[in-house]
Amino acid sequence: MIALKDILYKVTLNAVVGNTSVEIRAIDFNSKNIAKNDVFVAIKGGVSDGHNYINAAIKQGAVAVICETLPDELMNGVTYVEVDSSSKALAIMASNYYEEPSANLKLVGVTGTNGKTTIATLLYQLFKNAGYKVGLLSTVKILVDTKEYKATHTTPDSLTINKYLQEMNEAGVEFCFMEVSSHGIHQHRTEGLHFEGGIFTNLTHDHLDYHNTFSEYRDVKKSFFDALPSKAFALVNIDDKNGLVMLQNTKARKYTYALKSYADYKAQILENQLGGLLLKLNESEVWTRLIGNFNAYNVLAIYATAELLGLEKVEILRLISGLESVSGRFQYFISDEKITAIVDYAHTPDALKNVLETINSIRTKNEELITVVGCGGDRDKTKRPIMGQIASALSTKVIFTSDNPRSEEPEAIIKEIEQGVEPQHFKKALSITDRSQAIKTACQMAQPNDIILIAGKGHETYQEIKGERFDFDDYKTVQEFLKQLQK
């Protein structure tokens, strides 16, 4: 048990009614999880408002309520605390409740549209291979040294973050690498965390269903760097015009990386093959099994971060050469029939363009490039025709299909994707709603030496349709169909 006043440390309070010395058991923002002697934090969400569940939480045993507006009727024996932002208060309270676990390790946040998962995961891999105990908070999974947990969000809620960080403390973890999404920043999930550094990858068309404008999306990302302390580092990609924007108001030590611009950390691609990349990082050459221009940026960010965290240059280069690709990120195999199948998470126009351009730069042009792609439902609709335009222009053949349609009709989503196809590419494009059938068709169309790209879902092992999740794995599906063709 801990006193309410202790977990309210550093929270800006507008009003308090009741006793802040009351002992509390736990904190939660879901009234259904509340038990005797808990604190209920009423958060205004996109779907429901926690303020409507205050009385339900009290009936469940809540002894304190954190809210943005005090209820008209106050219950005896309950402490009410009014704050400007309940989600911000929750994050600070979570850090206090778990005894500020982020202060006891070197926590690095990775933000940007593309590359977050790859950079965070490969930094985990690199530091683990260097002999350290390491933590990872990513879209794909959560790792407390070697113990693995399933991830549900790119950036988990602040209670979950601090719970895992405390577990990392107990496990003796020294470094933790964390994906930081724009949603997570905007909803204050990273508030109260002690960051050792922040990495900015790039900013392209995404999440405009959540952020009203691109500038709002950019400014949310920027606020993460604005909040970094002076002892932290801010590492940004300045080949992206928004890189320098991230550094404008930060107190952190500023570092830059780039392939095309003058920067503190510079990379040059010497060789680009299906087997990997030969890179020149500043003045040193290194071979990596990662593929494509976009991975050159990722490797450069990893190299810079490892050096900023104190690893020796020679050791970093040795460790980079041993890195393995991340699940669902340019994950490929070659069938017995010499058909190359690539599965990639590319679900934004820029990511899809990067992957297709990478494949086109490697292939000899004597083979076909068959792309299977869709777009998620209940998400930014404006990118759908752009995805259609890119996929049809940069592929030999393209099959538009269902992704995670969620509550939308998959056929309606596909029609919006098709609108981006330019007349000269009409003959290249097919539409097959069923994703399994679309992948099977691509396999049947492919000849020896052809390349199949299945984009959009990457590491995901499900399809989300009408509120239900059905088992579906792009990588396993294409493997099975290509094996069937060999019989």
Secondary structure, DSSP 8 states (H G I E B T S, - for coil): -EEHHHHTTT---SEEES-TT-EE--EES-GGG--TT-EEE--B-SS-BGGGGHHHHHHHT-SEEEESS--SS--TT-EEEE-S-HHHHHHHHHHHHTT-GGGGSEEEEEESSSSHHHHHHHHHHHHHHTT--EEEE-SSEEEETTEEEE--SSS--HHHHHHHHHHHHHTT--EEEEE--HHHHHTTTTTT--EEEEEE----S--TTTSSSHHHHHHHHHHHHHT--TTSEEEEETTSTTHHHHHTT--SEEEEEESSS--SEEEEEEEEETTEEEEEETTEEEEES--SHHHHHHHHHHHHHHHHTT--HHHHHHHHTT----TTSSEEEE-TTS-EEEEE---SHHHHHHHHHHHHHHS-SSS-EEEEE---TTS-GGGHHHHHHHHHHH-SEEEE--S--BTS-HHHHHHHHHTT--GGGGGGEEE-SSHHHHHHHHHHH--TT-EEEEES-TT--EEEETTEEEE--HHHHHHHHHHHHH-
